[in-house]
């Protein structure tokens, strides 16, 4: 299993403690079953740079991390 969590550093710190084994209706906190596929739609209100991490035991240390860059809407 895996998870896709998009958060600021405070949010990631809360998830590192492992208090939520499954994520419900939050589109930026998604649980993904082994060999599964999950689709989510996220609308960000403003440009931002955030990290996404899988916080299941050992996964962050194995490199399951990345950067999500939300660009401003051209206008």
Biopython code that builds the backbone (N, CA, C, O; Angstrom):
import numpy as np
from Bio.PDB.StructureBuilder import StructureBuilder

atoms = [
    (1, "UNK", "N", (0.835, -1.191, 0.000)),
    (1, "UNK", "CA", (0.000, 0.000, 0.000)),
    (1, "UNK", "C", (0.875, 1.248, 0.000)),
    (1, "UNK", "O", (2.052, 1.204, 0.359)),
    (2, "UNK", "N", (0.269, 2.368, -0.414)),
    (2, "UNK", "CA", (0.952, 3.658, -0.428)),
    (2, "UNK", "C", (-0.050, 4.743, -0.069)),
    (2, "UNK", "O", (-1.246, 4.486, 0.072)),
    (3, "UNK", "N", (0.455, 5.950, 0.076)),
    (3, "UNK", "CA", (-0.409, 7.109, 0.232)),
    (3, "UNK", "C", (0.245, 8.301, -0.445)),
    (3, "UNK", "O", (1.466, 8.355, -0.594)),
    (4, "UNK", "N", (-0.579, 9.251, -0.852)),
    (4, "UNK", "CA", (-0.125, 10.472, -1.507)),
    (4, "UNK", "C", (-0.644, 11.612, -0.658)),
    (4, "UNK", "O", (-1.836, 11.919, -0.664)),
    (5, "UNK", "N", (0.274, 12.240, 0.077)),
    (5, "UNK", "CA", (-0.087, 13.323, 0.985)),
    (5, "UNK", "C", (0.592, 14.597, 0.502)),
    (5, "UNK", "O", (1.818, 14.642, 0.404)),
    (6, "UNK", "N", (-0.186, 15.630, 0.200)),
    (6, "UNK", "CA", (0.340, 16.941, -0.160)),
    (6, "UNK", "C", (0.095, 17.844, 1.041)),
    (6, "UNK", "O", (-1.041, 18.003, 1.490)),
    (7, "UNK", "N", (1.173, 18.436, 1.557)),
    (7, "UNK", "CA", (1.013, 19.265, 2.752)),
    (7, "UNK", "C", (2.204, 20.187, 2.925)),
    (7, "UNK", "O", (3.228, 20.048, 2.255)),
    (8, "UNK", "N", (2.045, 21.138, 3.848)),
    (8, "UNK", "CA", (3.191, 21.932, 4.276)),
    (8, "UNK", "C", (3.974, 21.096, 5.289)),
    (8, "UNK", "O", (3.568, 19.977, 5.604)),
    (9, "UNK", "N", (5.072, 21.613, 5.795)),
    (9, "UNK", "CA", (5.908, 20.814, 6.690)),
    (9, "UNK", "C", (5.169, 20.412, 7.965)),
    (9, "UNK", "O", (5.366, 19.304, 8.464)),
    (10, "UNK", "N", (4.327, 21.288, 8.496)),
    (10, "UNK", "CA", (3.559, 20.944, 9.699)),
    (10, "UNK", "C", (2.608, 19.773, 9.423)),
    (10, "UNK", "O", (2.463, 18.880, 10.258)),
    (11, "UNK", "N", (1.967, 19.777, 8.262)),
    (11, "UNK", "CA", (1.077, 18.670, 7.893)),
    (11, "UNK", "C", (1.830, 17.361, 7.747)),
    (11, "UNK", "O", (1.359, 16.316, 8.197)),
    (12, "UNK", "N", (2.999, 17.411, 7.119)),
    (12, "UNK", "CA", (3.799, 16.193, 6.976)),
    (12, "UNK", "C", (4.273, 15.687, 8.330)),
    (12, "UNK", "O", (4.336, 14.477, 8.546)),
    (13, "UNK", "N", (4.603, 16.582, 9.237)),
    (13, "UNK", "CA", (5.040, 16.147, 10.560)),
    (13, "UNK", "C", (3.920, 15.401, 11.287)),
    (13, "UNK", "O", (4.179, 14.409, 11.968)),
    (14, "UNK", "N", (2.678, 15.869, 11.147)),
    (14, "UNK", "CA", (1.545, 15.161, 11.766)),
    (14, "UNK", "C", (1.400, 13.761, 11.180)),
    (14, "UNK", "O", (1.113, 12.813, 11.911)),
    (15, "UNK", "N", (1.592, 13.621, 9.881)),
    (15, "UNK", "CA", (1.444, 12.308, 9.249)),
    (15, "UNK", "C", (2.602, 11.375, 9.584)),
    (15, "UNK", "O", (2.431, 10.156, 9.590)),
    (16, "UNK", "N", (3.770, 11.930, 9.861)),
    (16, "UNK", "CA", (4.905, 11.078, 10.234)),
    (16, "UNK", "C", (4.639, 10.320, 11.528)),
    (16, "UNK", "O", (5.256, 9.283, 11.773)),
    (17, "UNK", "N", (3.737, 10.818, 12.351)),
    (17, "UNK", "CA", (3.418, 10.135, 13.602)),
    (17, "UNK", "C", (2.468, 8.962, 13.384)),
    (17, "UNK", "O", (2.253, 8.169, 14.301)),
    (18, "UNK", "N", (1.894, 8.838, 12.183)),
    (18, "UNK", "CA", (1.070, 7.676, 11.826)),
    (18, "UNK", "C", (-0.282, 7.601, 12.495)),
    (18, "UNK", "O", (-0.721, 6.515, 12.872)),
    (19, "UNK", "N", (-0.948, 8.715, 12.652)),
    (19, "UNK", "CA", (-2.238, 8.712, 13.339)),
    (19, "UNK", "C", (-3.428, 8.374, 12.441)),
    (19, "UNK", "O", (-4.523, 8.150, 12.956)),
    (20, "UNK", "N", (-3.253, 8.328, 11.110)),
    (20, "UNK", "CA", (-4.366, 8.053, 10.198)),
    (20, "UNK", "C", (-3.995, 6.941, 9.222)),
    (20, "UNK", "O", (-3.239, 7.185, 8.282)),
    (21, "UNK", "N", (-4.509, 5.716, 9.423)),
    (21, "UNK", "CA", (-4.157, 4.624, 8.509)),
    (21, "UNK", "C", (-4.826, 4.717, 7.136)),
    (21, "UNK", "O", (-4.299, 4.189, 6.157)),
    (22, "UNK", "N", (-5.987, 5.386, 7.055)),
    (22, "UNK", "CA", (-6.710, 5.521, 5.793)),
    (22, "UNK", "C", (-7.207, 6.959, 5.698)),
    (22, "UNK", "O", (-7.568, 7.562, 6.708)),
    (23, "UNK", "N", (-7.225, 7.501, 4.497)),
    (23, "UNK", "CA", (-7.664, 8.875, 4.284)),
    (23, "UNK", "C", (-9.007, 8.869, 3.587)),
    (23, "UNK", "O", (-9.221, 8.136, 2.622)),
    (24, "UNK", "N", (-9.905, 9.693, 4.084)),
    (24, "UNK", "CA", (-11.273, 9.696, 3.582)),
    (24, "UNK", "C", (-11.487, 10.568, 2.373)),
    (24, "UNK", "O", (-11.000, 10.261, 1.285)),
    (25, "UNK", "N", (-12.199, 11.636, 2.550)),
    (25, "UNK", "CA", (-12.664, 12.465, 1.441)),
    (25, "UNK", "C", (-11.763, 13.660, 1.142)),
    (25, "UNK", "O", (-12.190, 14.572, 0.433)),
    (26, "UNK", "N", (-10.552, 13.689, 1.648)),
    (26, "UNK", "CA", (-9.639, 14.804, 1.390)),
    (26, "UNK", "C", (-8.838, 14.517, 0.118)),
    (26, "UNK", "O", (-8.085, 13.545, 0.083)),
    (27, "UNK", "N", (-8.980, 15.334, -0.921)),
    (27, "UNK", "CA", (-8.308, 15.039, -2.195)),
    (27, "UNK", "C", (-6.788, 15.153, -2.147)),
    (27, "UNK", "O", (-6.114, 14.676, -3.061)),
    (28, "UNK", "N", (-6.226, 15.776, -1.100)),
    (28, "UNK", "CA", (-4.765, 15.875, -0.993)),
    (28, "UNK", "C", (-4.203, 14.848, -0.014)),
    (28, "UNK", "O", (-3.018, 14.892, 0.316)),
    (29, "UNK", "N", (-5.045, 13.920, 0.456)),
    (29, "UNK", "CA", (-4.617, 12.837, 1.326)),
    (29, "UNK", "C", (-5.283, 11.558, 0.826)),
    (29, "UNK", "O", (-6.428, 11.266, 1.174)),
    (30, "UNK", "N", (-4.564, 10.810, 0.016)),
    (30, "UNK", "CA", (-5.153, 9.670, -0.677)),
    (30, "UNK", "C", (-4.429, 8.383, -0.300)),
    (30, "UNK", "O", (-3.202, 8.313, -0.379)),
    (31, "UNK", "N", (-5.181, 7.367, 0.109)),
    (31, "UNK", "CA", (-4.630, 6.033, 0.334)),
    (31, "UNK", "C", (-4.728, 5.246, -0.962)),
    (31, "UNK", "O", (-5.735, 5.321, -1.666)),
    (32, "UNK", "N", (-3.676, 4.485, -1.279)),
    (32, "UNK", "CA", (-3.623, 3.743, -2.539)),
    (32, "UNK", "C", (-3.322, 2.279, -2.218)),
    (32, "UNK", "O", (-2.251, 1.981, -1.690)),
    (33, "UNK", "N", (-4.230, 1.369, -2.520)),
    (33, "UNK", "CA", (-3.977, -0.046, -2.235)),
    (33, "UNK", "C", (-2.877, -0.612, -3.127)),
    (33, "UNK", "O", (-2.649, -0.126, -4.235)),
    (34, "UNK", "N", (-2.209, -1.630, -2.636)),
    (34, "UNK", "CA", (-1.151, -2.288, -3.412)),
    (34, "UNK", "C", (-1.671, -2.676, -4.783)),
    (34, "UNK", "O", (-2.766, -3.225, -4.902)),
    (35, "UNK", "N", (-0.901, -2.397, -5.805)),
    (35, "UNK", "CA", (-1.212, -2.680, -7.206)),
    (35, "UNK", "C", (-2.455, -1.940, -7.700)),
    (35, "UNK", "O", (-3.003, -2.277, -8.750)),
    (36, "UNK", "N", (-2.903, -0.924, -6.941)),
    (36, "UNK", "CA", (-4.109, -0.203, -7.309)),
    (36, "UNK", "C", (-3.802, 1.127, -7.976)),
    (36, "UNK", "O", (-2.652, 1.558, -8.062)),
    (37, "UNK", "N", (-4.851, 1.751, -8.437)),
    (37, "UNK", "CA", (-4.787, 3.072, -9.048)),
    (37, "UNK", "C", (-5.878, 3.914, -8.410)),
    (37, "UNK", "O", (-6.998, 3.444, -8.210)),
    (38, "UNK", "N", (-5.555, 5.144, -8.094)),
    (38, "UNK", "CA", (-6.525, 6.062, -7.509)),
    (38, "UNK", "C", (-6.446, 7.377, -8.268)),
    (38, "UNK", "O", (-5.359, 7.817, -8.642)),
    (39, "UNK", "N", (-7.579, 7.997, -8.493)),
    (39, "UNK", "CA", (-7.617, 9.294, -9.165)),
    (39, "UNK", "C", (-8.188, 10.311, -8.193)),
    (39, "UNK", "O", (-9.147, 10.021, -7.478)),
    (40, "UNK", "N", (-7.607, 11.492, -8.164)),
    (40, "UNK", "CA", (-8.111, 12.576, -7.330)),
    (40, "UNK", "C", (-8.033, 13.880, -8.120)),
    (40, "UNK", "O", (-7.198, 14.024, -9.013)),
    (41, "UNK", "N", (-8.891, 14.806, -7.793)),
    (41, "UNK", "CA", (-8.880, 16.123, -8.417)),
    (41, "UNK", "C", (-8.709, 17.146, -7.311)),
    (41, "UNK", "O", (-9.443, 17.144, -6.323)),
    (42, "UNK", "N", (-7.732, 18.020, -7.491)),
    (42, "UNK", "CA", (-7.422, 19.032, -6.495)),
    (42, "UNK", "C", (-7.467, 20.401, -7.149)),
    (42, "UNK", "O", (-6.924, 20.595, -8.237)),
    (43, "UNK", "N", (-8.114, 21.349, -6.487)),
    (43, "UNK", "CA", (-8.117, 22.735, -6.934)),
    (43, "UNK", "C", (-7.376, 23.552, -5.888)),
    (43, "UNK", "O", (-7.788, 23.606, -4.730)),
    (44, "UNK", "N", (-6.296, 24.180, -6.289)),
    (44, "UNK", "CA", (-5.511, 24.996, -5.375)),
    (44, "UNK", "C", (-5.908, 26.454, -5.566)),
    (44, "UNK", "O", (-6.040, 26.910, -6.702)),
    (45, "UNK", "N", (-6.100, 27.196, -4.475)),
    (45, "UNK", "CA", (-6.560, 28.580, -4.585)),
    (45, "UNK", "C", (-5.492, 29.573, -5.038)),
    (45, "UNK", "O", (-5.807, 30.683, -5.465)),
    (46, "UNK", "N", (-4.227, 29.164, -4.940)),
    (46, "UNK", "CA", (-3.152, 30.103, -5.295)),
    (46, "UNK", "C", (-1.908, 29.310, -5.681)),
    (46, "UNK", "O", (-1.803, 28.112, -5.421)),
    (47, "UNK", "N", (-0.979, 30.010, -6.305)),
    (47, "UNK", "CA", (0.297, 29.382, -6.653)),
    (47, "UNK", "C", (1.006, 28.954, -5.367)),
    (47, "UNK", "O", (0.924, 29.634, -4.344)),
    (48, "UNK", "N", (1.701, 27.821, -5.437)),
    (48, "UNK", "CA", (2.393, 27.314, -4.254)),
    (48, "UNK", "C", (3.367, 26.231, -4.673)),
    (48, "UNK", "O", (3.270, 25.681, -5.770)),
    (49, "UNK", "N", (4.297, 25.935, -3.796)),
    (49, "UNK", "CA", (5.179, 24.790, -3.950)),
    (49, "UNK", "C", (5.074, 23.966, -2.680)),
    (49, "UNK", "O", (5.333, 24.466, -1.585)),
    (50, "UNK", "N", (4.696, 22.704, -2.825)),
    (50, "UNK", "CA", (4.501, 21.816, -1.685)),
    (50, "UNK", "C", (5.152, 20.476, -1.984)),
    (50, "UNK", "O", (5.415, 20.138, -3.138)),
    (51, "UNK", "N", (5.401, 19.733, -0.943)),
    (51, "UNK", "CA", (5.947, 18.396, -1.128)),
    (51, "UNK", "C", (4.823, 17.372, -0.997)),
    (51, "UNK", "O", (3.863, 17.580, -0.255)),
    (52, "UNK", "N", (4.954, 16.258, -1.732)),
    (52, "UNK", "CA", (4.090, 15.106, -1.496)),
    (52, "UNK", "C", (4.968, 13.965, -1.015)),
    (52, "UNK", "O", (6.095, 13.782, -1.475)),
    (53, "UNK", "N", (4.421, 13.203, -0.075)),
    (53, "UNK", "CA", (5.183, 12.143, 0.589)),
    (53, "UNK", "C", (4.260, 10.968, 0.879)),
    (53, "UNK", "O", (3.085, 11.154, 1.195)),
    (54, "UNK", "N", (4.796, 9.764, 0.770)),
    (54, "UNK", "CA", (4.125, 8.570, 1.282)),
    (54, "UNK", "C", (4.665, 8.345, 2.690)),
    (54, "UNK", "O", (5.853, 8.081, 2.873)),
    (55, "UNK", "N", (3.790, 8.451, 3.674)),
    (55, "UNK", "CA", (4.222, 8.342, 5.070)),
    (55, "UNK", "C", (4.047, 6.954, 5.670)),
    (55, "UNK", "O", (4.162, 6.802, 6.886)),
    (56, "UNK", "N", (3.777, 5.957, 4.873)),
    (56, "UNK", "CA", (3.729, 4.608, 5.441)),
    (56, "UNK", "C", (5.135, 4.243, 5.915)),
    (56, "UNK", "O", (6.113, 4.769, 5.384)),
    (57, "UNK", "N", (5.256, 3.366, 6.889)),
    (57, "UNK", "CA", (6.559, 3.092, 7.507)),
    (57, "UNK", "C", (7.665, 2.797, 6.490)),
    (57, "UNK", "O", (7.563, 1.871, 5.686)),
    (58, "UNK", "N", (8.723, 3.613, 6.550)),
    (58, "UNK", "CA", (9.894, 3.430, 5.710)),
    (58, "UNK", "C", (9.819, 4.030, 4.330)),
    (58, "UNK", "O", (10.857, 4.186, 3.687)),
    (59, "UNK", "N", (8.647, 4.375, 3.841)),
    (59, "UNK", "CA", (8.497, 4.812, 2.458)),
    (59, "UNK", "C", (9.162, 6.160, 2.189)),
    (59, "UNK", "O", (9.786, 6.338, 1.143)),
    (60, "UNK", "N", (9.042, 7.103, 3.107)),
    (60, "UNK", "CA", (9.704, 8.394, 2.915)),
    (60, "UNK", "C", (11.220, 8.194, 2.853)),
    (60, "UNK", "O", (11.889, 8.789, 2.008)),
    (61, "UNK", "N", (11.758, 7.369, 3.737)),
    (61, "UNK", "CA", (13.200, 7.098, 3.752)),
    (61, "UNK", "C", (13.653, 6.419, 2.467)),
    (61, "UNK", "O", (14.801, 6.589, 2.056)),
    (62, "UNK", "N", (12.762, 5.641, 1.815)),
    (62, "UNK", "CA", (13.094, 4.977, 0.549)),
    (62, "UNK", "C", (12.987, 5.927, -0.640)),
    (62, "UNK", "O", (13.269, 5.529, -1.770)),
    (63, "UNK", "N", (12.585, 7.175, -0.405)),
    (63, "UNK", "CA", (12.549, 8.158, -1.486)),
    (63, "UNK", "C", (11.195, 8.398, -2.109)),
    (63, "UNK", "O", (11.122, 8.982, -3.190)),
    (64, "UNK", "N", (10.118, 7.971, -1.471)),
    (64, "UNK", "CA", (8.784, 8.187, -2.022)),
    (64, "UNK", "C", (8.316, 9.595, -1.661)),
    (64, "UNK", "O", (7.392, 9.783, -0.870)),
    (65, "UNK", "N", (8.982, 10.571, -2.265)),
    (65, "UNK", "CA", (8.706, 11.985, -2.031)),
    (65, "UNK", "C", (8.796, 12.725, -3.358)),
    (65, "UNK", "O", (9.393, 12.226, -4.312)),
    (66, "UNK", "N", (8.218, 13.888, -3.418)),
    (66, "UNK", "CA", (8.320, 14.698, -4.622)),
    (66, "UNK", "C", (7.844, 16.110, -4.355)),
    (66, "UNK", "O", (7.393, 16.427, -3.254)),
    (67, "UNK", "N", (7.947, 16.952, -5.363)),
    (67, "UNK", "CA", (7.545, 18.354, -5.259)),
    (67, "UNK", "C", (6.385, 18.605, -6.205)),
    (67, "UNK", "O", (6.413, 18.201, -7.368)),
    (68, "UNK", "N", (5.370, 19.272, -5.692)),
    (68, "UNK", "CA", (4.211, 19.675, -6.490)),
    (68, "UNK", "C", (4.281, 21.194, -6.606)),
    (68, "UNK", "O", (4.267, 21.905, -5.601)),
    (69, "UNK", "N", (4.354, 21.671, -7.815)),
    (69, "UNK", "CA", (4.440, 23.113, -8.050)),
    (69, "UNK", "C", (3.150, 23.567, -8.735)),
    (69, "UNK", "O", (2.846, 23.150, -9.852)),
    (70, "UNK", "N", (2.403, 24.426, -8.048)),
    (70, "UNK", "CA", (1.179, 24.990, -8.585)),
    (70, "UNK", "C", (1.532, 26.363, -9.156)),
    (70, "UNK", "O", (1.954, 27.257, -8.422)),
    (71, "UNK", "N", (1.360, 26.522, -10.442)),
    (71, "UNK", "CA", (1.724, 27.762, -11.125)),
    (71, "UNK", "C", (0.542, 28.733, -11.118)),
    (71, "UNK", "O", (-0.613, 28.307, -11.094)),
    (72, "UNK", "N", (0.831, 30.036, -11.138)),
    (72, "UNK", "CA", (-0.269, 31.002, -11.181)),
    (72, "UNK", "C", (-1.027, 30.892, -12.500)),
    (72, "UNK", "O", (-0.457, 30.543, -13.534)),
    (73, "UNK", "N", (-2.281, 31.186, -12.448)),
    (73, "UNK", "CA", (-3.105, 31.177, -13.649)),
    (73, "UNK", "C", (-2.728, 32.373, -14.525)),
    (73, "UNK", "O", (-2.690, 33.504, -14.042)),
    (74, "UNK", "N", (-2.451, 32.131, -15.805)),
    (74, "UNK", "CA", (-2.117, 33.259, -16.679)),
    (74, "UNK", "C", (-3.295, 34.215, -16.779)),
    (74, "UNK", "O", (-4.447, 33.788, -16.857)),
    (75, "UNK", "N", (-3.014, 35.448, -16.775)),
    (75, "UNK", "CA", (-4.139, 36.359, -16.886)),
    (75, "UNK", "C", (-3.694, 37.720, -16.927)),
    (75, "UNK", "O", (-4.513, 38.635, -17.021)),
]
sb = StructureBuilder()
sb.init_structure("model")
sb.init_model(0)
sb.init_chain("A")
sb.init_seg("    ")
for serial, (resi, resn, name, xyz) in enumerate(atoms, 1):
    if name == "N":
        sb.init_residue(resn, " ", resi, " ")
    sb.init_atom(name, np.array(xyz, "f"), 0.0, 1.0, " ", f" {name:<3s}", serial, name[0])
structure = sb.get_structure()
